[in-house]
Amino acid sequence: MRRSWRSRVHQTWVRTFREYGTHNTRVRNLPFVLSAALVAALAGPASAQTRSPVGTCEGLGGQMVRAEGDLPAYCRVGGSTRVVNSDVKFEVWLPAERWTGDVMPAGSSFWGGPLPLARMREILRTGAVTVGTDLGIEGFTGPSFVLTQPGKLENLKMEPLHVVVARARMLAASFYGPGPTFSVMNECGGGGSRDVLAMVQRFPEDLDAAVAVNFTNYGTRHGVSQMWLYDATHRSPEALLPVSKLPMLHQAVLDACDNNDGVRDRVIENPKACHFEPSALLCKGGDNASCLTRGQVAAVERMYETPRHERTGEAIYGPMEKGSELGWGDMIGANEPYRYALAYYRNMIFRDPTWTYDKQRPNFGADIDRSESAANVAINHTNPDLRAFVKRGGKLLLVGGWKDDLPPQNVVSYYENVVKTMGDGVRDSVRLFMVPGMHHCFGGTYPGAYKVDFDPVQAVRQWKTTGKAPDQIVVDTSGDGWPTRKRLVCAYPKVSAYKGRGDVGDPSNFTCRVPTPVREAAPK
Ligand SMILES: [Ca+2]
């Protein structure tokens, strides 16, 4: 999980809305009457025109907040409502002027708790109404609540978000007159991307379109897969892989595969088709900076290997992809497992806050069985049956980065499960774009990955309006020594291929084609 901007706890509430009662009674208790016309407006057609309020902020029980810097003035309504036996806090922010007609909920912190205020500010700047919630898990910033209040895991089925989104839509209709014309979520990583898939799967009526980037919807395996990476390089003194050797390893991978796509640009278009054997770097003499010892070769092989359940052999997540090596430091570079994996093992697997890697070494059979207890699976949102969302005309754009150090195979696997479950026709409503060279989220600044500029909300808006699913997109890449360049990215499973002549910075010199067959390493 990442998204440090979700780290602030904010507890200023302009007003408590307990009078709204549970979500089952919220409509009856609202301080305004939903007319038939208003109900119709809630599902009204898209409009490019902006709107100004016809009601007052005070009338919603909110408080106006003045414009500051690039943040426009807005009406801030705070409250709490009872959902799943929890007091769920929320805030709804409504632009004081020039509302676009959009409602864009902000993704939650993965374990609830802090309100996503930074994300709400980003969304407010776009002119949308936004809403954020603590999921009823106030006072915690991680999974430690599970030790004392395990029942709150139920909140992570995301009904609290569903309830406050409905509240936001009604407040918008009351404030502006016409209701929302476009409801959309756009989130990357952290809890937000999980929220997107939870809404699409469980509450399809809440969104017209959705974007999930580098998503983390397989909670019971996410932390386990991170532990696999740490274990690969810490299971014995011989397996230790110094972070200082990663650039050397990365260069060897590039030497083997960068040019497979026809352009030597430090980016491997299709890592799945990259064949590189770590043993090629085996030290001929003693250990030195330009080679790998036998133990390090085995560790690197395990990093590239699909983690499997020790007893059943089932693939449990994805491996690190070829070309992602410069991003491995977070997972393998410290003296203890990555902080998310550590917290996950302590609170969700062993329910023991003193657990350490050396105290009880991982077992990738029993640990997974424990991880997938009846209570814990509440955090999974892996249902590939999106019929209800698709039937409503919903559009879902999935994006992954091939250099993500949170194994991107999870993104690919979910998409493939959706297609397998619903058939090829679902591609009119659900598409995946795997971006080569992208790490975790578009603006990721991790070593070796570039910044990606692309407006996914505009893409799904156009898709929803025209009904035409995108076959390809063009993204701008830049930063950290990368030349500013446009790149063609193709709808999965196609990959971008250089036509062989012309400027490599011109996407028209590339075409989308079916990739060469993937040769998977045999399971060990
Ligand atoms: Ca290349």
Residues whose N, C-alpha, C, O or C-beta is under 5 A from the ligand:
A	BS01	CA	D258 N259 D261 V263 R264 D265 R266 V267 I268 E269
